[in-house]
């Protein structure tokens, strides 16, 4: 998992996400976006847990339910992240956890949870489709994501 390795320039931040399952890719993509939005929340809030990858996850104090449908898997991930981004902006919160109720190649129904923040360290305008393509490589899935800042 490379979610903490980012390539940054003036207008965007790129990261490569990999996971053993598609749900892992969605979960880690959400976490990568949260880290770009406000890395310090992973240091200042009470720690809820350390997940199986060793990442310290803050306690959540805000949540929302999302139902997203798209034409294919890659578009579904981009649409999911952009929907979370909109809810994040509306609630002044960073969302870093997801629980899936339904998950398919064209539909996600999920509860996202996160923490309210005073400000965003990284102001993401959108998650773009540039270079995005979910691929199965061997026994895992990968995607490159670009966060427009």
C-alpha positions as CSV (number, residue, x, y, z in Angstrom):
1,X,0.0,0.0,0.0
2,X,1.4,3.3,-1.1
3,X,-1.1,5.8,0.2
4,X,1.4,7.8,2.1
5,X,3.6,8.3,-1.0
6,X,2.4,11.3,-2.9
7,X,3.8,13.1,-6.0
8,X,2.9,16.8,-5.7
9,X,3.1,19.8,-8.0
10,X,1.4,23.2,-8.1
11,X,-1.9,22.0,-9.4
12,X,-2.4,18.4,-8.3
13,X,-1.3,15.6,-6.1
14,X,-1.0,12.0,-7.4
15,X,-1.0,8.8,-5.4
16,X,-1.0,5.1,-6.3
17,X,-3.4,2.9,-4.3
18,X,-3.2,-0.8,-4.1
19,X,-5.3,-3.4,-2.2
20,X,-6.1,-7.0,-2.0
21,X,-9.8,-6.3,-2.7
22,X,-11.7,-3.6,-4.5
23,X,-13.1,-2.5,-1.2
24,X,-9.6,-2.1,0.1
25,X,-8.8,0.2,-2.9
26,X,-12.0,2.3,-2.2
27,X,-11.2,2.4,1.6
28,X,-7.5,3.4,1.0
29,X,-8.4,6.0,-1.6
30,X,-10.7,7.6,0.9
31,X,-8.0,7.6,3.5
32,X,-5.4,9.1,1.0
33,X,-7.9,11.9,0.2
34,X,-8.3,12.5,4.0
35,X,-4.6,12.7,4.5
36,X,-4.3,15.3,1.7
37,X,-7.2,17.3,3.1
38,X,-5.9,17.4,6.7
39,X,-2.9,15.3,7.6
40,X,-2.7,16.7,11.2
41,X,-6.1,15.1,12.2
42,X,-4.3,11.8,12.4
43,X,-2.0,13.3,15.1
44,X,-4.3,15.6,17.1
45,X,-7.5,13.7,17.7
46,X,-7.9,10.8,20.2
47,X,-6.9,7.7,18.4
48,X,-9.7,5.2,17.8
49,X,-7.6,2.3,16.6
50,X,-4.6,1.2,14.7
51,X,-5.9,-0.7,11.6
52,X,-4.3,-3.9,10.2
53,X,-1.8,-1.8,8.1
54,X,-0.5,0.1,11.1
55,X,-2.3,3.4,10.4
56,X,-3.7,5.3,13.4
57,X,-7.3,6.2,12.7
58,X,-8.9,9.1,14.7
59,X,-12.3,8.9,16.4
60,X,-15.1,9.8,14.1
61,X,-17.7,12.4,15.1
62,X,-19.6,12.9,11.8
63,X,-21.0,10.5,9.3
64,X,-23.1,10.3,6.1
65,X,-24.7,7.7,3.9
66,X,-24.0,7.6,0.2
67,X,-25.5,5.8,-2.7
68,X,-23.4,6.1,-5.9
69,X,-24.1,4.5,-9.3
70,X,-21.8,4.8,-12.3
71,X,-21.1,3.3,-15.6
72,X,-18.0,1.3,-14.6
73,X,-15.7,0.6,-11.6
74,X,-13.2,3.3,-12.2
75,X,-15.8,6.0,-12.7
76,X,-17.6,4.6,-9.6
77,X,-14.5,5.2,-7.4
78,X,-14.0,8.7,-8.8
79,X,-17.7,9.6,-8.3
80,X,-17.6,8.1,-4.8
81,X,-14.6,10.2,-3.8
82,X,-16.0,13.4,-5.4
83,X,-19.3,12.8,-3.5
84,X,-17.4,12.4,-0.3
85,X,-15.5,15.6,-1.1
86,X,-18.7,17.5,-1.5
87,X,-20.1,16.2,1.8
88,X,-16.8,17.0,3.4
89,X,-16.9,20.6,2.2
90,X,-20.6,21.0,3.4
91,X,-19.8,19.6,6.8
92,X,-16.3,21.1,7.3
93,X,-15.2,17.5,8.0
94,X,-12.6,15.0,6.7
95,X,-14.0,11.5,6.1
96,X,-11.5,8.7,6.5
97,X,-13.6,5.5,7.1
98,X,-16.2,3.7,5.1
99,X,-18.5,0.8,5.8
100,X,-20.0,-0.8,2.7
101,X,-23.7,-1.9,2.8
102,X,-23.7,-2.8,-1.0
103,X,-20.7,-3.0,-3.3
104,X,-20.6,-3.9,-7.0
105,X,-18.8,-2.8,-10.1
106,X,-21.4,-0.1,-10.8
107,X,-23.0,0.7,-7.4
108,X,-21.8,1.6,-3.9
109,X,-24.0,2.1,-0.9
110,X,-21.9,3.0,2.1
111,X,-21.6,4.9,5.4
112,X,-18.6,7.3,5.5
113,X,-17.4,8.6,8.8
114,X,-14.8,11.2,9.8
115,X,-14.0,14.2,12.0
116,X,-14.9,17.9,11.9
117,X,-12.0,20.2,11.3
118,X,-11.3,23.9,11.7
119,X,-9.7,24.1,8.2
120,X,-8.4,22.0,5.4
121,X,-4.6,21.9,5.0
122,X,-5.0,20.6,1.4
123,X,-7.9,22.2,-0.5
124,X,-8.9,19.5,-3.0
125,X,-11.1,20.8,-5.8
126,X,-11.9,17.4,-7.3
127,X,-10.6,14.0,-7.9
128,X,-9.9,13.7,-11.6
129,X,-10.2,10.9,-14.1
130,X,-6.7,11.6,-15.5
131,X,-4.7,8.4,-15.4
132,X,-7.4,6.7,-13.4
133,X,-8.0,3.0,-14.3
134,X,-8.5,0.3,-11.7
135,X,-6.5,-2.7,-12.7
136,X,-6.0,-6.2,-11.3
137,X,-2.3,-6.9,-11.1
138,X,-1.5,-10.4,-9.9
139,X,-3.4,-10.9,-6.6
140,X,-4.2,-7.2,-5.9
141,X,-5.9,-4.2,-7.4
142,X,-4.3,-0.8,-8.2
143,X,-5.2,2.7,-9.3
144,X,-3.4,6.0,-9.7
145,X,-5.5,8.9,-8.4
146,X,-5.0,12.6,-9.1
147,X,-6.3,15.2,-6.6
148,X,-6.8,18.6,-8.2
149,X,-5.7,21.3,-5.7
